[in-house]
Amino acid sequence: MLPIAAAGWPFILVPLALALGAWGAGWPKTGLALGLLAGFMAFFFRDPERHPPGVPGAVLAPADGRVTEVREPVEDPFVGRGRQISIFLSPLDVHVNRSPIAALVADVQYRPGAFRPAYRADVSPNHAWEPLLERGLKATLRPEELRAAGVTPEASLPAERLYGLVDLQNGAEATEYWVANDNFFAITKYNRSYFYAMSVIDLGRAVRASRGG
């Protein structure tokens, strides 16, 4: 039997119990849908054994996935100057994270997210910013490059991150322009539509607002 991460059991057992109840109540289609959901959750929270190579000083990937960015140097408040490696996990990847090196945890801190995935922006009438729209589904621009091309975000951009310029064409309405960071473009890995990514972000904001965040 494939090991399951402990945190995943509630997400597996609840739809499984509802599926059994639906089957017992004579609702086979509902039971099938809930059973498939329970199966997907079991797949999502699978925790297969990993056998790292016995190489002294090796640094292993902390998660299954695809490396989307390598950035250096970066300043980290815990380790100082270093290299940042970003790994994207698709719904089909194992979502269990592991320590990349053997170490002792000396301290744990939680910092609520402070980075917004997208900022509304004004663009200059000289259209020097138009080539920036052709950079693809990836954050590649620094804040100073956006400013030099006549893009003015509604708020100050964290200088240590990269961004992309996104246009949302609203039919007869005026086109909206947004400056998006890598969190925004990560959503487009599931669906390449900017509108889809913005809808996900709007949903997250609504959920946060409903919880008083």
GROMACS elastic network, one bead per residue, 0.5 to 0.9 nm:
[ bonds ]
;  ai    aj funct       b0    kb
    1     4     6  0.89390   500
    2    46     6  0.66741   500
    2    47     6  0.71808   500
    2    48     6  0.64751   500
    2    49     6  0.89966   500
    3    45     6  0.87657   500
    3    46     6  0.59334   500
    3    47     6  0.51540   500
    3    48     6  0.58969   500
    3    49     6  0.79387   500
    4     7     6  0.84149   500
    4     8     6  0.68824   500
    4     9     6  0.75061   500
    4    42     6  0.69337   500
    4    43     6  0.84273   500
    4    44     6  0.89745   500
    4    45     6  0.57464   500
    4    47     6  0.50480   500
    4    48     6  0.78185   500
    5     8     6  0.55150   500
    5     9     6  0.73410   500
    5    42     6  0.89999   500
    5    45     6  0.55996   500
    5    46     6  0.60814   500
    5    47     6  0.54587   500
    5    96     6  0.75205   500
    6     9     6  0.58593   500
    6    10     6  0.86067   500
    6    45     6  0.84175   500
    7    10     6  0.70951   500
    7    11     6  0.81546   500
    7    45     6  0.78944   500
    8    11     6  0.54115   500
    8    12     6  0.64001   500
    8    13     6  0.88073   500
    8    41     6  0.72483   500
    8    42     6  0.73073   500
    8    44     6  0.82557   500
    8    45     6  0.54029   500
    8    46     6  0.82936   500
    9    12     6  0.50029   500
    9    13     6  0.58978   500
    9    14     6  0.83760   500
    9    41     6  0.85398   500
    9    42     6  0.79064   500
    9    45     6  0.82319   500
   10    13     6  0.52975   500
   10    14     6  0.59292   500
   10    15     6  0.87066   500
   11    14     6  0.59128   500
   11    15     6  0.69728   500
   11    16     6  0.88221   500
   11    38     6  0.72729   500
   11    41     6  0.63455   500
   11    42     6  0.82098   500
   11    45     6  0.89746   500
   12    15     6  0.60273   500
   12    16     6  0.62021   500
   12    17     6  0.87450   500
   12    37     6  0.79715   500
   12    39     6  0.73388   500
   12    40     6  0.83683   500
   12    41     6  0.55208   500
   12    42     6  0.59819   500
   12    45     6  0.88332   500
   13    17     6  0.59330   500
   13    18     6  0.84937   500
   13    38     6  0.70835   500
   14    17     6  0.52417   500
   14    18     6  0.62613   500
   14    19     6  0.85661   500
   14    38     6  0.78691   500
   15    19     6  0.59219   500
   15    20     6  0.86132   500
   15    34     6  0.54026   500
   15    35     6  0.67044   500
   15    36     6  0.88337   500
   15    37     6  0.66711   500
   15    38     6  0.53905   500
   16    20     6  0.63087   500
   16    21     6  0.86202   500
   16    31     6  0.86269   500
   16    34     6  0.65309   500
   16    35     6  0.56899   500
   16    36     6  0.87511   500
   16    37     6  0.80241   500
   16    38     6  0.54129   500
   16    39     6  0.83151   500
   17    20     6  0.51925   500
   17    21     6  0.62217   500
   17    22     6  0.86101   500
   17    34     6  0.87504   500
   17    35     6  0.87907   500
   18    22     6  0.60352   500
   18    23     6  0.85826   500
   18    30     6  0.89942   500
   18    31     6  0.72861   500
   18    34     6  0.67860   500
   18    35     6  0.83057   500
   19    22     6  0.50446   500
   19    23     6  0.62019   500
   19    24     6  0.85719   500
   19    28     6  0.86012   500
   19    30     6  0.70500   500
   19    32     6  0.67880   500
   19    33     6  0.76393   500
   19    35     6  0.53865   500
   19    36     6  0.89269   500
   19    38     6  0.84267   500
   20    23     6  0.51379   500
   20    24     6  0.61531   500
   20    25     6  0.86077   500
   20    31     6  0.64914   500
   20    34     6  0.86683   500
   20    35     6  0.80403   500
   21    24     6  0.50277   500
   21    25     6  0.61267   500
   21    26     6  0.87120   500
   21    27     6  0.86830   500
   21    31     6  0.74897   500
   22    25     6  0.50388   500
   22    26     6  0.63469   500
   22    27     6  0.51330   500
   22    28     6  0.66522   500
   22    29     6  0.84572   500
   22    30     6  0.62155   500
   22    32     6  0.86026   500
   22    34     6  0.84965   500
   23    26     6  0.52127   500
   23    27     6  0.53658   500
   23    28     6  0.51713   500
   23    29     6  0.83213   500
   23    30     6  0.77023   500
   23    31     6  0.51659   500
   23    32     6  0.80412   500
   24    27     6  0.74611   500
   24    28     6  0.84744   500
   24    31     6  0.87049   500
   25    28     6  0.83809   500
   26    29     6  0.89991   500
   26    31     6  0.86659   500
   27    30     6  0.55307   500
   27    31     6  0.61279   500
   27    32     6  0.86623   500
   28    32     6  0.59428   500
   28    33     6  0.85623   500
   29    32     6  0.50501   500
   29    33     6  0.62286   500
   29    34     6  0.86470   500
   30    33     6  0.51595   500
   30    34     6  0.61997   500
   30    35     6  0.84533   500
   31    34     6  0.52038   500
   31    35     6  0.59487   500
   31    36     6  0.85493   500
   32    36     6  0.61219   500
   32    37     6  0.85646   500
   33    36     6  0.51789   500
   33    37     6  0.62661   500
   33    38     6  0.87492   500
   34    38     6  0.62107   500
   34    39     6  0.85907   500
   35    38     6  0.50518   500
   35    39     6  0.61881   500
   35    40     6  0.86465   500
   36    40     6  0.61484   500
   36    41     6  0.85873   500
   37    40     6  0.50955   500
   37    41     6  0.62083   500
   37    42     6  0.86589   500
   38    41     6  0.50863   500
   38    42     6  0.62551   500
   38    43     6  0.86867   500
   39    42     6  0.50984   500
   39    43     6  0.62859   500
   39    44     6  0.85917   500
   40    44     6  0.59736   500
   40    45     6  0.85962   500
   41    45     6  0.60655   500
   41    46     6  0.84203   500
   42    45     6  0.53552   500
   42    46     6  0.60542   500
   43    46     6  0.53085   500
   43    92     6  0.81573   500
   43    94     6  0.83459   500
   44    47     6  0.88919   500
   44    91     6  0.69912   500
   44    92     6  0.69627   500
   44    93     6  0.75067   500
   44    94     6  0.65572   500
   44    95     6  0.68228   500
   45    94     6  0.69733   500
   45    95     6  0.64631   500
   45    96     6  0.74591   500
   46    94     6  0.64747   500
   46    95     6  0.77680   500
   46    96     6  0.79655   500
   47    50     6  0.89168   500
   47    94     6  0.69469   500
   47    95     6  0.80343   500
   47    96     6  0.64919   500
   48    94     6  0.82219   500
   52    55     6  0.84693   500
   52    60     6  0.76938   500
   53    56     6  0.89178   500
   53    58     6  0.82462   500
   54    58     6  0.81686   500
   55    58     6  0.55792   500
   57   101     6  0.81339   500
   58   100     6  0.84528   500
   58   101     6  0.73052   500
   59    62     6  0.88236   500
   59   100     6  0.54227   500
   59   101     6  0.55827   500
   59   102     6  0.89593   500
   60    63     6  0.87629   500
   60    99     6  0.79921   500
   60   101     6  0.67178   500
   61    64     6  0.72153   500
   61    65     6  0.89569   500
   61    87     6  0.87378   500
   61    97     6  0.89757   500
   61    98     6  0.80808   500
   61    99     6  0.82638   500
   61   100     6  0.57307   500
   62    87     6  0.88578   500
   62    96     6  0.84880   500
   62    97     6  0.54239   500
   62    99     6  0.56040   500
   62   101     6  0.87073   500
   63    87     6  0.74325   500
   63    88     6  0.89364   500
   63    89     6  0.79531   500
   63    93     6  0.87205   500
   63    94     6  0.74356   500
   63    95     6  0.71223   500
   63    96     6  0.65319   500
   63    98     6  0.64492   500
   63    99     6  0.88331   500
   63   100     6  0.86520   500
   64    87     6  0.79765   500
   64    88     6  0.84154   500
   64    89     6  0.68125   500
   64    93     6  0.60094   500
   64    94     6  0.58647   500
   64    95     6  0.72919   500
   64    96     6  0.80259   500
   64    97     6  0.80496   500
   65    87     6  0.59458   500
   65    88     6  0.54750   500
   65    90     6  0.69250   500
   65    93     6  0.61193   500
   65    94     6  0.79158   500
   65    95     6  0.89133   500
   66    86     6  0.84358   500
   66    87     6  0.53617   500
   66    88     6  0.52541   500
   66    89     6  0.67695   500
   66    90     6  0.85419   500
   67    70     6  0.76855   500
   67    85     6  0.70602   500
   67    86     6  0.58229   500
   67    88     6  0.62699   500
   68    85     6  0.77885   500
   68    86     6  0.56901   500
   68    87     6  0.57115   500
   68    88     6  0.63138   500
   69    84     6  0.78301   500
   69    85     6  0.57522   500
   69    86     6  0.50871   500
   69    87     6  0.73134   500
   70    83     6  0.71683   500
   70    84     6  0.57469   500
   70    86     6  0.64959   500
   71    74     6  0.71043   500
   71    82     6  0.89590   500
   71    83     6  0.58346   500
   71    84     6  0.50856   500
   71    85     6  0.64667   500
   71    86     6  0.85029   500
   72    75     6  0.88353   500
   72    81     6  0.85884   500
   72    82     6  0.65520   500
   72    84     6  0.62564   500
   72    85     6  0.88132   500
   73    81     6  0.63598   500
   73    82     6  0.55230   500
   73    83     6  0.54628   500
   73    84     6  0.76916   500
   74    80     6  0.80450   500
   74    81     6  0.56471   500
   74    82     6  0.53827   500
   74    83     6  0.58610   500
   74    84     6  0.66407   500
   74   160     6  0.81322   500
   75    78     6  0.88100   500
   75    79     6  0.79796   500
   75    80     6  0.53260   500
   75    82     6  0.63285   500
   75    83     6  0.84158   500
   76    79     6  0.55590   500
   76    81     6  0.61176   500
   76    82     6  0.70163   500
   77    80     6  0.57877   500
   77    81     6  0.86930   500
   79    82     6  0.73262   500
   88   186     6  0.74545   500
   88   189     6  0.89226   500
   89    92     6  0.77902   500
   89    93     6  0.57938   500
   89    94     6  0.77789   500
   89    95     6  0.71581   500
   90    93     6  0.54149   500
   90    94     6  0.85525   500
   90    95     6  0.87212   500
   90   189     6  0.79578   500
   90   190     6  0.77880   500
   91    94     6  0.80692   500
   91    95     6  0.81977   500
   91   190     6  0.87607   500
   92    95     6  0.86542   500
   94    97     6  0.84148   500
   98   101     6  0.88361   500
   99   102     6  0.70111   500
   99   103     6  0.80766   500
  105   108     6  0.75323   500
  111   114     6  0.83349   500
  113   116     6  0.82499   500
  115   118     6  0.88571   500
  115   158     6  0.79796   500
  115   181     6  0.89874   500
  116   119     6  0.71905   500
  116   180     6  0.84880   500
  116   181     6  0.80471   500
  116   183     6  0.83635   500
  116   184     6  0.89394   500
  117   179     6  0.84968   500
  117   180     6  0.57510   500
  117   181     6  0.54605   500
  117   182     6  0.73041   500
  117   183     6  0.53759   500
  117   184     6  0.51638   500
  117   185     6  0.86489   500
  117   201     6  0.76513   500
  118   163     6  0.88641   500
  118   178     6  0.62303   500
  118   179     6  0.54860   500
  118   181     6  0.63008   500
  118   183     6  0.84202   500
  118   184     6  0.66506   500
  118   198     6  0.83757   500
  118   201     6  0.84844   500
  119   153     6  0.60361   500
  119   154     6  0.62912   500
  119   155     6  0.69809   500
  119   157     6  0.84561   500
  119   177     6  0.86015   500
  119   178     6  0.53668   500
  119   179     6  0.50785   500
  119   180     6  0.63841   500
  119   181     6  0.88661   500
  120   152     6  0.86490   500
  120   153     6  0.58271   500
  120   154     6  0.55950   500
  120   155     6  0.81962   500
  120   176     6  0.76061   500
  120   177     6  0.61445   500
  120   179     6  0.63763   500
  120   180     6  0.87792   500
  121   151     6  0.65329   500
  121   152     6  0.53382   500
  121   154     6  0.54963   500
  121   155     6  0.85400   500
  121   165     6  0.89164   500
  121   176     6  0.78641   500
  121   177     6  0.54296   500
  121   178     6  0.51670   500
  121   179     6  0.63726   500
  122   150     6  0.82025   500
  122   151     6  0.59059   500
  122   152     6  0.51286   500
  122   153     6  0.63151   500
  122   154     6  0.75715   500
  122   176     6  0.84545   500
  122   177     6  0.66962   500
  122   178     6  0.82056   500
  123   126     6  0.85846   500
  123   127     6  0.76163   500
  123   128     6  0.89262   500
  123   129     6  0.72661   500
  123   149     6  0.84590   500
  123   150     6  0.56731   500
  123   152     6  0.62585   500
  123   153     6  0.86509   500
  123   177     6  0.74818   500
  124   127     6  0.62435   500
  124   128     6  0.76074   500
  124   129     6  0.77240   500
  124   149     6  0.79848   500
  124   151     6  0.64877   500
  124   152     6  0.81647   500
  125   128     6  0.82040   500
  125   150     6  0.82854   500
  126   129     6  0.80907   500
  126   150     6  0.79486   500
  127   130     6  0.55515   500
  127   131     6  0.86193   500
  127   149     6  0.80830   500
  127   150     6  0.78666   500
  128   131     6  0.71657   500
  128   132     6  0.84756   500
  128   148     6  0.87096   500
  128   149     6  0.52616   500
  128   150     6  0.66833   500
  128   151     6  0.89784   500
  129   132     6  0.54806   500
  129   133     6  0.74113   500
  129   146     6  0.75447   500
  129   148     6  0.86248   500
  129   150     6  0.62075   500
  129   151     6  0.67564   500
  129   165     6  0.84274   500
  130   133     6  0.55815   500
  130   134     6  0.77012   500
  130   149     6  0.85705   500
  130   165     6  0.89586   500
  131   134     6  0.56009   500
  131   135     6  0.76204   500
  132   135     6  0.57790   500
  132   136     6  0.89766   500
  132   141     6  0.84265   500
  132   146     6  0.83309   500
  132   149     6  0.84129   500
  132   164     6  0.73920   500
  132   165     6  0.61515   500
  132   166     6  0.86662   500
  133   136     6  0.74112   500
  133   164     6  0.76579   500
  133   165     6  0.56118   500
  133   166     6  0.63212   500
  133   167     6  0.73903   500
  134   137     6  0.89738   500
  134   165     6  0.87172   500
  135   138     6  0.69924   500
  135   139     6  0.81441   500
  135   140     6  0.75381   500
  135   141     6  0.89994   500
  135   164     6  0.73751   500
  135   165     6  0.82273   500
  136   139     6  0.83380   500
  136   164     6  0.83852   500
  137   164     6  0.80416   500
  137   185     6  0.58777   500
  137   186     6  0.85563   500
  137   188     6  0.71282   500
  137   189     6  0.84705   500
  137   192     6  0.77411   500
  138   163     6  0.78096   500
  138   164     6  0.66358   500
  138   181     6  0.82411   500
  138   182     6  0.67770   500
  138   185     6  0.59151   500
  138   186     6  0.83267   500
  139   142     6  0.87147   500
  139   161     6  0.86492   500
  139   162     6  0.53071   500
  139   165     6  0.83652   500
  139   180     6  0.72693   500
  139   181     6  0.57085   500
  139   182     6  0.54538   500
  139   184     6  0.88318   500
  139   185     6  0.70883   500
  140   162     6  0.54627   500
  140   163     6  0.56760   500
  140   164     6  0.61265   500
  140   181     6  0.88105   500
  140   182     6  0.88773   500
  141   144     6  0.81783   500
  141   145     6  0.61735   500
  141   146     6  0.68558   500
  141   161     6  0.86126   500
  141   162     6  0.52019   500
  141   164     6  0.58543   500
  141   165     6  0.84004   500
  142   145     6  0.53537   500
  142   146     6  0.66740   500
  142   147     6  0.89673   500
  142   159     6  0.72909   500
  142   160     6  0.81867   500
  142   161     6  0.70111   500
  142   162     6  0.51094   500
  142   163     6  0.62196   500
  142   164     6  0.85717   500
  143   146     6  0.52247   500
  143   147     6  0.63314   500
  143   148     6  0.86846   500
  143   156     6  0.89851   500
  143   157     6  0.65707   500
  143   158     6  0.80063   500
  143   159     6  0.63728   500
  143   160     6  0.88902   500
  143   161     6  0.81828   500
  143   162     6  0.73462   500
  143   163     6  0.73121   500
  144   147     6  0.50666   500
  144   148     6  0.60754   500
  144   149     6  0.86730   500
  144   159     6  0.85598   500
  145   148     6  0.50968   500
  145   149     6  0.63631   500
  145   150     6  0.88700   500
  145   151     6  0.87222   500
  146   149     6  0.52469   500
  146   150     6  0.65050   500
  146   151     6  0.51887   500
  146   152     6  0.74664   500
  146   153     6  0.88541   500
  146   163     6  0.85455   500
  146   164     6  0.85838   500
  146   165     6  0.81466   500
  146   179     6  0.87005   500
  147   150     6  0.51566   500
  147   151     6  0.50750   500
  147   152     6  0.61491   500
  147   153     6  0.86161   500
  148   151     6  0.73868   500
  151   165     6  0.85508   500
  151   177     6  0.89938   500
  151   179     6  0.84913   500
  152   155     6  0.84037   500
  152   179     6  0.89036   500
  153   156     6  0.69013   500
  153   157     6  0.75930   500
  153   178     6  0.75982   500
  153   179     6  0.67397   500
  156   159     6  0.86841   500
  157   160     6  0.87018   500
  157   161     6  0.81207   500
  158   161     6  0.61023   500
  158   162     6  0.88049   500
  159   162     6  0.79510   500
  161   181     6  0.72085   500
  161   182     6  0.82499   500
  162   180     6  0.85443   500
  162   181     6  0.60185   500
  162   182     6  0.70956   500
  163   179     6  0.63152   500
  163   180     6  0.53167   500
  163   182     6  0.67660   500
  164   178     6  0.82897   500
  164   179     6  0.56951   500
  164   180     6  0.52496   500
  164   181     6  0.63178   500
  164   182     6  0.82509   500
  164   185     6  0.85760   500
  165   177     6  0.70836   500
  165   178     6  0.59438   500
  165   180     6  0.63465   500
  166   176     6  0.82802   500
  166   177     6  0.57039   500
  166   178     6  0.50875   500
  166   179     6  0.61449   500
  166   180     6  0.68305   500
  166   194     6  0.74680   500
  167   175     6  0.65927   500
  167   176     6  0.57424   500
  167   178     6  0.63863   500
  167   179     6  0.89224   500
  167   194     6  0.80445   500
  168   174     6  0.89748   500
  168   175     6  0.56428   500
  168   176     6  0.50198   500
  168   177     6  0.62804   500
  168   178     6  0.78781   500
  168   194     6  0.71005   500
  168   195     6  0.69873   500
  169   172     6  0.85687   500
  169   173     6  0.77056   500
  169   174     6  0.71728   500
  169   176     6  0.64736   500
  169   177     6  0.86954   500
  170   173     6  0.51061   500
  170   174     6  0.63665   500
  170   175     6  0.57258   500
  170   176     6  0.75718   500
  171   174     6  0.76415   500
  171   175     6  0.79614   500
  172   175     6  0.86927   500
  173   176     6  0.88530   500
  180   183     6  0.77582   500
  180   184     6  0.58039   500
  180   185     6  0.73456   500
  181   184     6  0.56011   500
  181   185     6  0.67351   500
  181   186     6  0.89128   500
  182   186     6  0.59700   500
  182   187     6  0.88214   500
  183   186     6  0.51421   500
  183   187     6  0.68868   500
  184   187     6  0.55917   500
  184   188     6  0.71595   500
  184   194     6  0.87106   500
  184   197     6  0.64277   500
  184   198     6  0.77855   500
  184   201     6  0.79545   500
  185   188     6  0.51032   500
  185   189     6  0.70552   500
  185   192     6  0.87126   500
  185   194     6  0.85007   500
  185   197     6  0.76331   500
  186   189     6  0.54705   500
  186   190     6  0.78874   500
  186   197     6  0.86540   500
  187   190     6  0.58375   500
  187   191     6  0.69125   500
  187   192     6  0.80538   500
  187   194     6  0.89168   500
  187   196     6  0.81564   500
  187   197     6  0.55427   500
  187   198     6  0.89247   500
  187   200     6  0.79654   500
  188   193     6  0.63644   500
  188   194     6  0.70401   500
  188   196     6  0.76576   500
  188   197     6  0.60731   500
  189   192     6  0.63141   500
  190   197     6  0.89933   500
  191   194     6  0.83038   500
  191   196     6  0.67535   500
  191   197     6  0.75927   500
  192   195     6  0.88468   500
  192   196     6  0.76945   500
  192   197     6  0.80904   500
  193   196     6  0.51720   500
  193   197     6  0.65532   500
  193   198     6  0.87808   500
  194   197     6  0.51279   500
  194   198     6  0.61791   500
  194   199     6  0.85509   500
  195   198     6  0.50933   500
  195   199     6  0.60544   500
  195   200     6  0.86674   500
  196   199     6  0.50553   500
  196   200     6  0.63410   500
  196   201     6  0.87449   500
  197   200     6  0.51977   500
  197   201     6  0.63682   500
  197   202     6  0.87201   500
  198   201     6  0.50005   500
  198   202     6  0.60857   500
  198   203     6  0.85256   500
  199   202     6  0.50403   500
  199   203     6  0.61040   500
  199   204     6  0.85931   500
  200   203     6  0.50929   500
  200   204     6  0.62543   500
  200   205     6  0.87279   500
  201   204     6  0.50676   500
  201   205     6  0.62666   500
  201   206     6  0.86722   500
  202   205     6  0.50771   500
  202   206     6  0.62052   500
  202   207     6  0.86831   500
  203   206     6  0.50791   500
  203   207     6  0.62164   500
  203   208     6  0.85811   500
  204   207     6  0.51343   500
  204   208     6  0.61287   500
  204   209     6  0.85505   500
  205   208     6  0.50534   500
  205   209     6  0.60515   500
  205   210     6  0.85596   500
  205   213     6  0.88152   500
  206   209     6  0.50562   500
  206   210     6  0.61323   500
  206   211     6  0.87084   500
  207   210     6  0.51271   500
  207   211     6  0.64408   500
  207   212     6  0.88747   500
  207   213     6  0.85725   500
  208   211     6  0.52212   500
  208   212     6  0.64717   500
  208   213     6  0.50162   500
  209   212     6  0.50595   500
  209   213     6  0.52276   500
  210   213     6  0.73595   500
